[in-house]
Amino acid sequence: MRKTVHSKLICSYIFIGIVGFLFATAGGSHFVETYLEEEVGARLYDSAVRFASDAVTVQQVADNDSKGLEKIMDILASGEEAGILILDKNFHVIVQSSNLEYNVSSAKSTADSEVQTSETDKIPENEASSEKDSTANTISIPYSDLDFWLNTQYQISNFYGYFSSPHLNVMIPVENSGVTEGYVTYHYDMQQLYQKRSGLLGILQMVFFAVYALCGLLLLCYQKWIHTPMQQIIKGASEYANGDLSYRIPVKSEDEMGYLAKTLNYMADKINQNGEYQRTFIANVSHDFRSPLTSIKGYVEAILDGTIPPELQDKYLNIISHEADRLEKLTRSLLVLNDLDERKRMMNIRKFDINDVIKNTANTFEVICSKKNIDLELLLSGRELFVEADMEQIQQVLYNLLDNAIKFSNDNSSINIETSVKNDKVFVSVKDHGVGIPKDSLSKVWDRFYKTDTSRGKDRKGTGLGLSIVKEIIKAHNQNINVISTEGVGTEFIFTLKKAK
């Protein structure tokens, strides 16, 4: 099955959701817990250092003043979430804050194991009781661990069995003139930290789900603005590939997708028009080839079967020759157009005198103009006027325009050929005073095989390709050509060329 971009995005969205949730839950839990541990540990460490270094605290610990220490400790513990223990140098608990709960059963078991008497050496009952209370509040801290506490801020444990659950513990020595008199310890129940962690983790998960939902909205926007239009464009391209050029892509937006859809619709229109043009072109070519071929075939058969007597054969052979010339001219024009269309013919751009080319071209029509008593008037700018173009192609343009002008000019009229210069461009005008072109036909005269009403011209044997060739040649030179015509007055063609420096 073909994987689409849309399906890949959906799979990526689901994958990111699963991985993101796991990361936010597991990774977030670890990072939040680490952050809270470091924050609480640093805060309790600073508080313990201040408490242990206070002169009053040092003196009361040295004097084992439990009542004085209890008052100070209750004041300090009231502003803390942590409990406080004050130990003497033998790790006996002098006093503990009221908000601290310790492992009583563990303490009692420690006392029971330490206060044992033999049957032969009995301790008095009141002394045994006193010894038991003393050892019940003694914490078994190995002296070897003291170096560890000097080099760390906090430790997470049950503080040598004193608590039934893990606590974050801070232990700072109380020193008097370099002598350790006791220890101040802060203890923060990890259950409180875990509760804070759960609260922050819940907030983190809510933020993740909010961001994930926003990403889902972006995916919906992608579905509406990109995926759906893209599917419609793909369908349109498929219809065009299957030959249905009448299909229109229904994307009306003004963004890139809408522009692409409009471009494809326009392309389909142009291809469809080209198809219609090709069909019309083939029909016109077939018609223009069939007419002279029919005449040639008919006259040849008539000569062969004797329908045309020998004394008239020369007349009809001249007609056959004329029709053959017409076919040759049509074929030659088609080849020229093919070269221009496919840009196979490399133009030979060079500097030449356009006035001289106009004179030479006009001379080729001297005999025809004499027969129709048409005057060719040359109104040329200066003795020489140099342009940069393909001279042979421009000769073709002038020949076609003059041939067209003579064809549609009345007898005893004139044709003006004029050159002028404006803004580094040379303007060449060919103007006749003939039948003119109807207004509704002006935009069609450049179409291949298009002919105006043949009754308007005395020569009905044109190919309808002359002006198409002119248009393509001028276009290949990146220049312009225009036509101005008034029916019954005459027609003027004006084209531009690049003036030579």
C-alpha positions in Angstrom: 0.0 0.0 0.0 1.3 3.4 -0.9 2.2 5.5 2.1 1.0 9.1 1.7 2.4 12.2 3.4 -0.9 12.5 5.3 -0.6 8.9 6.8 3.1 9.6 7.6 2.1 12.7 9.5 -0.6 10.9 11.4 1.8 8.1 12.4 4.4 10.7 13.4 1.8 12.6 15.5 0.8 9.4 17.3 4.4 8.3 17.8 5.4 11.8 19.2 2.4 11.7 21.5 3.4 8.3 23.0 7.1 9.1 23.2 6.4 12.6 24.5 4.0 11.3 27.2 6.5 8.7 28.4 9.3 11.2 28.4 7.1 13.8 30.3 6.1 11.1 32.8 9.3 9.2 33.4 11.9 11.7 32.5 9.9 14.6 34.0 9.5 12.7 37.2 13.2 12.2 37.5 14.1 15.8 36.6 11.5 17.2 39.0 12.6 14.9 41.8 16.2 15.8 41.3 15.4 19.5 41.2 13.4 19.3 44.4 16.0 17.3 46.2 18.7 19.8 45.4 16.5 22.8 46.2 15.4 21.3 49.6 18.9 20.0 50.4 20.6 23.3 49.8 17.9 25.2 51.8 18.1 22.9 54.8 21.9 22.9 54.6 22.0 26.7 54.8 19.5 26.7 57.7 21.5 24.0 59.6 24.8 25.9 59.2 23.3 29.1 60.5 21.7 27.3 63.5 24.9 25.3 64.4 27.1 28.3 64.1 25.0 30.5 66.4 26.8 31.3 69.7 23.7 30.6 71.8 23.3 27.2 70.2 26.9 26.4 70.7 26.8 27.3 74.4 23.5 25.4 75.1 24.7 22.3 73.3 27.9 22.4 75.4 25.8 22.8 78.6 23.4 20.1 77.4 20.6 22.7 78.0 17.7 20.8 76.5 15.0 23.3 77.6 16.8 26.3 76.1 17.5 24.4 72.9 13.9 23.2 72.7 12.6 26.8 72.7 15.0 27.9 70.0 14.3 24.8 67.9 10.6 25.2 68.1 10.9 28.7 66.8 13.1 27.5 63.9 11.1 24.4 63.2 7.8 26.4 63.0 9.0 28.0 59.7 10.4 24.8 58.2 8.7 21.7 56.7 11.6 19.7 58.1 12.1 18.4 61.6 15.2 19.1 63.7 17.3 16.9 66.0 20.1 18.1 68.3 22.6 15.5 69.3 25.5 15.5 71.7 28.9 14.4 70.8 28.0 10.8 71.6 25.0 11.0 69.2 22.5 11.1 72.1 19.3 13.0 71.2 19.3 16.1 73.4 16.0 17.4 71.9 13.9 16.9 68.9 11.3 19.2 67.2 7.6 18.3 67.8 7.0 17.9 64.0 9.4 15.0 63.8 8.2 11.4 63.9 10.8 8.7 64.3 10.8 4.9 64.3 9.9 4.2 67.9 10.0 0.4 67.5 13.5 0.6 66.2 14.6 2.8 69.0 13.1 0.5 71.6 14.8 -2.5 70.1 18.1 -0.7 70.2 17.5 0.1 73.9 16.5 -3.4 74.8 19.6 -4.9 73.1 21.9 -2.4 74.8 20.4 -2.5 78.3 21.0 -6.1 79.4 22.0 -7.1 82.8 23.4 -10.4 84.0 21.8 -12.4 86.9 25.0 -11.9 88.9 25.3 -8.1 88.4 21.9 -6.7 89.0 21.3 -2.9 88.3 18.8 -1.2 90.5 15.4 -0.8 88.9 15.5 3.0 88.9 19.0 3.1 87.3 18.0 0.6 84.7 15.0 2.6 83.7 17.1 5.8 83.4 19.7 3.9 81.3 16.9 2.6 79.1 15.5 6.0 78.4 19.0 7.3 77.6 19.8 4.6 75.1 16.4 4.8 73.5 17.3 8.2 72.1 20.8 7.3 71.0 21.5 7.1 67.3 24.1 4.6 66.2 26.2 6.7 63.8 29.6 5.1 63.0 32.4 7.6 63.6 33.7 6.6 60.2 30.7 8.3 58.6 31.6 11.7 60.1 34.0 12.5 57.2 31.2 11.7 54.8 28.9 14.3 56.5 31.7 16.9 56.3 31.9 16.5 52.5 28.2 16.4 51.5 25.2 18.6 51.9 22.6 16.0 52.4 21.8 12.2 52.3 18.6 10.4 51.7 18.1 7.5 54.1 16.2 6.5 57.3 19.0 8.1 59.2 20.6 5.0 60.7 17.2 3.4 61.5 15.8 6.4 63.4 13.0 6.8 60.9 10.6 4.3 59.4 10.6 6.0 56.0 13.3 7.7 53.9 14.2 11.3 54.8 16.4 13.9 53.3 19.0 14.4 56.1 21.4 17.2 56.8 24.0 16.9 59.6 26.2 19.9 60.8 28.6 19.7 63.7 28.4 22.2 66.6 31.9 23.3 67.3 33.3 25.4 70.2 36.9 26.5 69.8 37.5 23.6 67.4 36.0 21.0 69.7 32.8 19.3 68.5 30.2 19.6 71.2 27.3 18.0 69.3 25.4 18.0 66.0 22.4 19.8 64.5 20.5 17.6 62.0 17.6 18.6 59.7 15.2 15.9 58.4 12.8 16.3 55.6 10.3 13.5 55.0 10.6 12.3 51.4 6.9 11.7 51.2 6.4 15.4 51.2 8.9 15.7 48.3 7.1 12.9 46.4 3.8 14.7 46.9 5.3 17.9 45.5 6.8 16.0 42.7 3.4 14.4 41.8 1.8 17.9 41.8 4.5 19.4 39.5 4.4 16.3 37.3 0.6 16.6 37.0 1.2 20.2 35.8 3.8 19.1 33.4 1.5 16.4 32.0 -1.3 19.0 31.6 1.1 21.3 29.7 2.1 18.4 27.5 -1.5 17.5 26.7 -2.3 21.2 26.0 0.7 21.4 23.6 -0.3 18.1 22.1 -3.8 19.3 21.5 -2.5 22.4 19.8 -0.4 20.2 17.6 -3.6 18.3 16.8 -5.3 21.5 15.8 -2.3 22.2 13.5 -2.8 18.8 12.0 -6.5 19.6 11.4 -5.4 22.9 9.7 -3.0 20.9 7.6 -5.8 18.5 6.7 -8.1 21.4 5.6 -5.6 23.8 4.0 -3.0 21.5 2.5 -4.0 17.8 2.4 -7.6 18.2 1.0 -6.5 20.7 -1.7 -3.6 18.6 -2.6 -5.8 15.5 -3.0 -8.0 17.6 -5.3 -5.0 18.8 -7.3 -3.8 15.2 -7.6 -7.2 14.1 -8.8 -7.1 17.0 -11.4 -3.6 16.0 -12.6 -4.9 12.4 -12.9 -7.9 13.5 -15.0 -5.6 15.6 -17.2 -3.3 12.6 -17.7 -6.3 10.5 -18.7 -7.2 13.1 -21.3 -10.1 14.9 -19.6 -8.9 18.4 -20.1 -12.4 19.8 -19.3 -12.0 18.9 -15.6 -11.6 21.9 -13.2 -9.8 21.6 -9.9 -12.2 23.1 -7.2 -9.6 24.9 -5.1 -10.5 28.6 -4.6 -8.1 29.7 -1.9 -5.7 32.5 -2.5 -2.6 30.7 -1.1 0.0 28.6 -2.9 -2.4 25.7 -3.3 -5.0 28.0 -4.9 -2.3 29.4 -7.2 -1.2 25.9 -8.1 -4.8 24.8 -8.9 -5.4 27.9 -11.0 -2.1 27.3 -12.9 -3.1 23.7 -13.6 -6.6 24.8 -14.7 -5.0 27.4 -17.0 -2.5 24.8 -18.3 -5.4 22.4 -19.1 -7.2 25.2 -20.9 -4.1 26.0 -23.0 -3.5 22.3 -23.8 -7.2 22.0 -24.7 -6.9 25.1 -27.0 -3.7 23.7 -28.5 -5.5 20.5 -29.2 -8.3 22.4 -30.9 -5.7 24.4 -32.7 -4.0 21.2 -33.9 -7.2 19.7 -35.1 -8.0 23.0 -36.9 -4.5 23.1 -38.3 -4.7 19.6 -39.6 -8.1 20.3 -41.2 -6.8 23.5 -42.9 -3.6 21.8 -44.1 -5.7 18.9 -45.5 -8.0 21.3 -47.2 -5.2 23.4 -48.7 -3.4 20.3 -49.9 -6.6 18.6 -51.2 -7.7 21.5 -53.4 -4.7 21.8 -55.6 -4.2 18.0 -55.6 -7.8 17.5 -56.8 -7.3 20.1 -59.6 -4.0 18.4 -60.7 -5.5 14.9 -60.5 -8.6 16.0 -62.5 -6.8 17.8 -65.2 -4.2 15.0 -65.6 -6.9 12.4 -65.9 -8.8 14.6 -68.4 -5.7 14.9 -70.5 -5.0 11.2 -70.3 -8.5 10.1 -71.3 -8.8 12.6 -74.1 -11.5 14.7 -72.5 -9.2 17.8 -73.0 -8.3 18.0 -76.7 -4.6 18.4 -77.5 -5.0 22.0 -78.6 -6.1 23.0 -75.0 -3.6 20.9 -73.1 -1.0 23.6 -72.8 -3.6 25.8 -71.0 -4.4 23.1 -68.5 -0.8 22.1 -68.1 -0.1 25.7 -67.0 -2.9 25.4 -64.5 -1.4 22.2 -63.2 2.1 23.9 -62.9 0.5 26.8 -61.0 -1.2 24.4 -58.6 2.1 22.6 -58.1 3.8 25.9 -57.3 1.1 26.6 -54.8 1.7 23.2 -53.1 5.5 23.9 -53.0 4.9 27.3 -51.5 2.6 25.8 -48.8 5.1 23.1 -48.0 7.9 25.6 -47.7 5.9 27.8 -45.4 5.0 24.9 -43.1 8.7 24.0 -42.9 9.6 27.6 -42.0 6.9 27.6 -39.3 8.2 24.3 -37.9 11.7 25.8 -37.6 10.4 28.9 -35.8 8.1 26.9 -33.5 10.8 24.5 -32.3 13.6 27.1 -32.3 15.6 24.7 -34.4 16.9 27.4 -36.6 19.7 29.4 -35.0 19.4 33.1 -35.8 22.4 34.8 -37.4 22.2 38.2 -35.6 24.4 40.7 -37.3 24.6 44.4 -38.3 23.1 45.4 -41.7 21.5 48.3 -43.4 17.7 47.9 -43.2 17.1 50.6 -45.9 19.2 48.6 -48.4 17.3 45.4 -47.6 14.0 47.2 -48.1 15.1 48.5 -51.5 16.2 45.1 -52.7 13.0 43.5 -51.5 10.9 46.1 -53.2 12.8 45.5 -56.5 11.6 41.9 -56.6 7.9 43.1 -56.8 8.6 45.6 -59.6 7.1 43.4 -62.4 3.9 42.6 -60.3 3.4 46.2 -59.3 3.8 47.3 -63.0 1.0 45.0 -64.1 -1.3 46.4 -61.4 0.0 49.9 -61.8 0.9 50.1 -58.1 3.5 52.6 -57.0 6.0 51.5 -54.2 6.9 54.7 -52.3 10.0 54.4 -50.1 10.2 56.9 -47.2 13.5 55.9 -45.6 15.2 57.6 -42.7 18.7 58.7 -43.9 20.9 57.1 -46.6 21.8 54.3 -44.2 20.1 52.8 -41.2 21.8 49.9 -39.4 20.0 47.4 -37.3 21.0 44.2 -35.4 18.9 41.2 -36.6 18.9 38.1 -38.8 18.9 39.7 -42.3 17.5 36.6 -44.1 14.5 36.4 -41.7 13.8 40.1 -41.9 13.9 39.8 -45.7 11.2 37.1 -45.3 9.1 39.5 -43.1 9.4 42.3 -45.7 8.6 39.9 -48.6 5.5 38.5 -46.8 4.2 42.0 -45.9 4.7 43.4 -49.4 3.2 40.3 -51.0 0.2 40.7 -48.7 -0.1 44.4 -49.4 0.0 44.0 -53.2 -2.5 41.1 -53.0 -5.1 43.3 -51.3 -4.4 46.6 -53.0 -6.5 48.0 -55.7 -5.1 48.7 -59.1 -3.7 52.2 -59.7 -3.0 52.6 -55.9 0.2 53.0 -53.9 2.1 51.2 -51.1 4.3 53.1 -48.6 7.3 51.6 -47.0 8.7 53.8 -44.3 11.5 53.7 -41.7 12.0 55.8 -38.6 14.0 55.9 -35.4 12.8 56.3 -31.8 14.4 55.4 -28.5 17.1 53.2 -29.9 14.5 51.2 -32.0 13.9 51.3 -35.7 10.3 51.3 -36.8 9.4 49.8 -40.2 6.0 50.4 -41.7 4.3 48.8 -44.7 1.1 50.6 -45.6 -1.3 49.9 -48.4 -4.5 51.6 -49.6 -6.5 48.6 -50.4 -9.6 46.8 -49.1 -8.6 46.8 -45.4 -9.3 44.2 -42.8 -12.7 44.0 -40.9 -12.5 45.1 -37.3 -13.5 41.6 -36.0 -10.8 40.0 -38.0 -7.8 42.1 -36.8 -7.0 39.8 -33.8 -7.2 36.7 -36.0 -4.9 37.7 -38.9 -1.9 36.1 -37.1 -3.6 32.7 -36.8 -2.3 30.0 -39.1 -4.5 29.4 -42.2 -6.8 32.3 -41.2 -8.1 34.1 -44.3 -10.5 37.0 -44.5 -13.3 36.8 -46.9 -11.6 35.8 -50.1 -14.0 37.9 -52.2 -12.1 40.9 -50.8 -8.9 39.9 -52.5 -8.2 39.3 -56.1 -5.7 36.6 -55.4 -7.5 33.7 -53.7 -4.6 31.4 -53.7 -2.7 32.4 -50.5 -1.8 29.8 -47.9 -2.9 31.8 -44.9 0.5 31.3 -43.3 2.4 34.5 -44.4 1.4 36.6 -41.4 1.9 33.7 -39.0 5.5 33.5 -40.2 6.0 37.2 -39.8 4.7 37.1 -36.3 7.0 34.2 -35.3 10.1 35.8 -36.8 9.5 39.2 -35.0 8.7 37.3 -31.8 12.0 35.4 -32.1 13.8 38.7 -32.2 12.1 39.8 -29.0 10.4 42.7 -30.9 6.8 43.7 -31.6 4.6 44.0 -34.6 1.1 45.7 -34.8 -1.5 46.1 -37.4 -3.8 49.1 -38.0 -6.6 48.8 -40.6 -9.8 50.5 -41.7 -12.1 48.6 -44.0 -12.2 50.2 -47.4 -9.3 52.5 -46.6 -6.2 50.4 -46.2 -3.9 48.5 -43.8 -0.6 49.3 -42.1 1.8 46.8 -40.5 4.5 48.3 -38.2 7.3 46.2 -36.6 10.3 47.2 -34.6 14.0 46.2 -34.8 17.0 46.9 -32.5 19.1 49.8 -33.8 22.8 49.0 -34.2 25.2 51.0 -32.1 
